């Protein structure tokens, strides 16, 4: 009997294919001991920014200096169109893609 492999497909809806009864998809990594110094400097927290754009620019500049990048994940506005929340994330963050291989007999 011959088997033929189809090209793997990417499915962005990981939750549809994850079976909770099988355990966690990726076991959580052990947290470093509390006395371990952070390899990246935390962003400055005692600064005042008068616009969301100024804050985002400062965070992105700090991240660039540390070797990573931060992007807007999403933002929220009121019914009157006033932006009241901006969520940032690492540019490499997000849901993991699931690769599937289908075997055709």
Secondary structure, 3 states (H helix, E strand, C coil): CCCEECCCEEECCHHHCCCHHHCCCCCCCCCCCCCCCCCCCCCCCCCCCCCHHHHHHHHHHHHHHHCCCEEEEEEEECCCCCEEEEEEEECCCCCCCEEECCEEC
